Structure formats: C-alpha cells, structure tokens
C-alpha cells in the first residue's frame, strides 16, 4: 500500500486496472522477441542498473525513478501476458 502522504497512486495498483488482456499478451509477444529482449535489456541498463551519486539533485532522482517505474510496468505487463 502506498504511503498516505504520497500524492500518487500505489504503483502496485495501476489507476486503469491491468488493462485489457490482449494488451498484456501483445506486450509479452513484443518483449519476448529477439528485438524486444534487446530493447528491454537496453532500457534496464539505462534505468534499473544505473546508480546516481550522492550529489545527484532531487529532480534527477525523481526523473530516474519515473523511468524505472515505466520499465518495471512494461515487464509486469508482459509477465501478465505470459501467464495462462
């Protein structure tokens, strides 16, 4: 559950729900292709595998966290599309 002081929705519960099942299946097909895996690996390197130093300003930290959330959302959507 999100912190009550946090003004945005809980990332575990997207505002629009899980989206249509066909969107999840499309994401799985796309990201499971050779090109999709290459793209996802690139996005992970740019976001999840990147560390900023202690001198990073708050806006930069927030921007990177937003990017990380997007990559994780894409991975979660594809995972839902892979499940029966």
C-alpha positions as MATLAB code, in Angstrom:
seq = 'XXXXXXXXXXXXXXXXXXXXXXXXXXXXXXXXXXXXXXXXXXXXXXXXXXXXXXXXXXXXXXXXXXXXXXXXXXXXXXXXXXXX';
ca = [
       0.000    0.000    0.000;
       1.230    3.487   -0.789;
       2.324    5.900    1.906;
      -0.739    8.064    2.819;
       1.446   11.140    2.360;
       2.342   10.085   -1.180;
       0.184   12.028   -3.681;
       0.339    9.420   -6.467;
      -1.489    6.094   -6.741;
       0.087    2.908   -5.463;
       2.258    1.567   -8.326;
       1.134   -1.970   -7.485;
      -2.447   -0.966   -8.329;
      -2.484    0.918  -11.659;
      -5.250    3.517  -11.967;
      -6.595    1.944  -15.152;
      -6.523   -1.597  -13.784;
      -4.454   -4.257  -15.507;
      -5.597   -3.156  -18.930;
      -7.170   -5.435  -21.468;
      -5.751   -8.982  -21.507;
      -4.905   -8.626  -25.187;
      -2.610   -5.687  -24.323;
      -0.705   -7.864  -21.846;
      -0.398  -10.645  -24.435;
       0.818   -8.120  -27.030;
       3.451   -6.831  -24.582;
       4.599  -10.404  -23.915;
       4.888  -11.159  -27.634;
       6.781   -7.931  -28.271;
       9.200   -8.207  -25.349;
       9.784  -11.945  -25.878;
      11.031  -11.382  -29.439;
      14.765  -11.017  -30.068;
      14.360   -7.300  -30.732;
      12.132   -6.868  -27.676;
      14.656   -8.579  -25.404;
      17.389   -6.347  -26.822;
      15.282   -3.231  -26.236;
      14.326   -4.274  -22.711;
      17.963   -5.021  -21.851;
      18.896   -1.530  -23.071;
      16.114    0.078  -21.011;
      17.189   -1.888  -17.924;
      20.805   -0.718  -18.364;
      19.658    2.899  -18.657;
      17.377    2.774  -15.636;
      17.415   -0.161  -13.215;
      21.143   -0.865  -13.460;
      22.124    2.791  -13.139;
      23.199    4.341   -9.871;
      23.409    8.065   -9.262;
      25.897    9.533   -6.848;
      25.065   11.360   -3.645;
      25.443   14.688   -5.426;
      22.516   13.993   -7.773;
      19.847   16.682   -7.467;
      16.349   15.668   -6.397;
      14.741   16.362   -9.814;
      17.216   13.985  -11.462;
      16.481   11.300   -8.862;
      12.748   11.699   -9.385;
      13.123   11.522  -13.162;
      15.169    8.328  -12.962;
      12.660    6.765  -10.561;
       9.888    7.551  -13.049;
      11.865    5.859  -15.803;
      12.464    2.840  -13.577;
       8.763    2.616  -12.796;
       7.936    2.616  -16.507;
      10.382   -0.205  -17.275;
       9.060   -2.263  -14.366;
       5.477   -1.630  -15.523;
       6.326   -2.900  -19.006;
       7.944   -6.011  -17.533;
       4.926   -6.641  -15.289;
       2.525   -6.188  -18.201;
       4.492   -8.688  -20.285;
       4.598  -11.141  -17.360;
       0.790  -10.971  -17.082;
       0.569  -11.676  -20.804;
       2.702  -14.805  -20.437;
       0.540  -16.333  -17.696;
      -2.409  -18.504  -18.759;
];
